Structure formats: structure tokens, C-alpha cells
Amino acid sequence: MTITAAADGSALGNPGPNGWAWYIDDDRWAAGGSPHGTNNQGELQAVLELLRATAGIDEKLIIECDSRYVIDSVTKWMPGWKRRGWRKSDGGPVLNRELLEGIDEALRGRDVEFSWVKGHAGHPLNEAADERANSAAKAYQQKQEPRRGPGFSSASDGGAVLAGAMAVQAESGAASGGSGSSEGAGSSDGAAPRAAAPATLWAEASDLLDGLDDATVSAPVDLRISLTAAEHARLRDRAEAQGVSLEEALRRLI
């Protein structure tokens, strides 16, 4: 099985408020952006986010891009840049090095093919990604939170579990497991197979509140996490878009 996705970037002013998006179908897409960036940075970010989102799959991934710069950077020029210590042939530093290094790492061990498509030419996946990337850029321009999308699930139908799920809920004494497939468990009386309920990967809102009023909790918890430069940048962009501090943006995510 092969998964085909489009990755695209948008910038208002180029540079300016920018957006990125990758799109597989209406149930599997994601978007984001930053207050300041370029089209190329947006499209590179879209490729990186797509690779990260699909990191657990075994299927071949075809990525459609309308930027020859992005495709050539990844498939043609990057090996030479790496040999020269991320320097171009003229000795100058490679632009967008951090994004390219992230893509290079995310490609390791993956079966990925890049395909160029002409932008704004009616390619369905490209048009969908472009619309979402542009919408994200406009959201950052207006200092609003963009539509992030549902993300990635390898589920092929409504009864399948999300990619990476380690367990599924049992229903009527039948259980089903796995990633990217759905199995119905038949009953002993010959009744028709029944699809298992999908795995619950996210807590209910009420679950997140449990224990907050527990009298035994007398002091806040000091939580320390390590972020990569890219993760810190995304958190900073989210904080700026929401008009809050980095700490508050992290609290909202939690």
C-alpha cells in the first residue's frame, strides 16, 4: 500500500506571516505556521511535519510538492551540503538548515518518494494543502490560532484503530488490536462479526480535572522538559499567536 500526500507552504508578504499544511484526505491532514517566514520555509516545515506524523507506518509515502526548491534540496543537493558541513558549493551557508536537518533525520529508514506538481493547477491534494496553508498564514496575520487539523491516523475505516495504538477497548467480550487495520470478532452463537471500538488515545476533559481539588496536593509540581530547537520554535510561535507567554502556551497544551 502507498500513501500519497501533498505538502505546501504559504507566506503573506514572503517573508511574512506564513503557514504550512500537509494533506492526505479530509480525515488526515495538519496545518500550522509562524508569525514570520517564507513560502519555502512553510513547505519544508510541511514536509517535516508529515514525515514526523507518519513515522510509525511501513507503507511507502509519496509526497507531492509544488516547490522545486524543496524537492531538489532534499533529493539532489542535501548530500553535497552535508559533505561540505552544510555549506553550498560557493562556500555560503545553506538556508533553512535546521528544517533540512530535521527532514534528513526523519527520512532515515523510510521509503519516501517526492513528486513535483504544478501549483494552482487543479491537483486535488495540492489544492487542499494550499488552502489550509494559506488559511494558517492568514490566522497568524490576524494573531489567531489556525485550524490544526485531525493529524494522521492509518485507520482505513471507522472501525480501525489509530496508528501506534497499543491497546483497544473490549466490547461484549471481544477484543481487537493492531495498527492500520480493523478486525471484527465473531460471537460464539454465529452472529455477524462486530467491529471493535477504536482505541481511546486522548483523555476526556473530565479526566484531566480529576484530583485537582485533592486536599493532599499542597504544592505545584515542578515539571522540566527538554525541547529541540524546532519544538521550542513551534511553542514560541503558538505563544505569540495566542498573545501569551511560553509558559502559559505550554500550560494550555497540557
Buried (B, 14 or more C-beta within 10 A) or exposed (E): EEBBBBBBBBBBEBBBBBBBBBBBEEEBBBBBBBBBBBBBBBBBBBBBBBBBBBEEBEEEBBBBBBBEBBBEBBEEBBEEBBEEEBBEEEEEEBBBEBBBBBBBEBBEEEEBEBEEBEBEEEBEBBBBBBBBBBBBBBBBBEEEBBBBBEBBBBBEEEBBBBBBBEEBEEEEEBBBEEBBBBBEBEEEEEEEEBBBBBBEEEEEEEEEEEEEEEEEEEEEEEEEEEEEEBEEBBBBBBBBBBEBEBEEBBEEEE
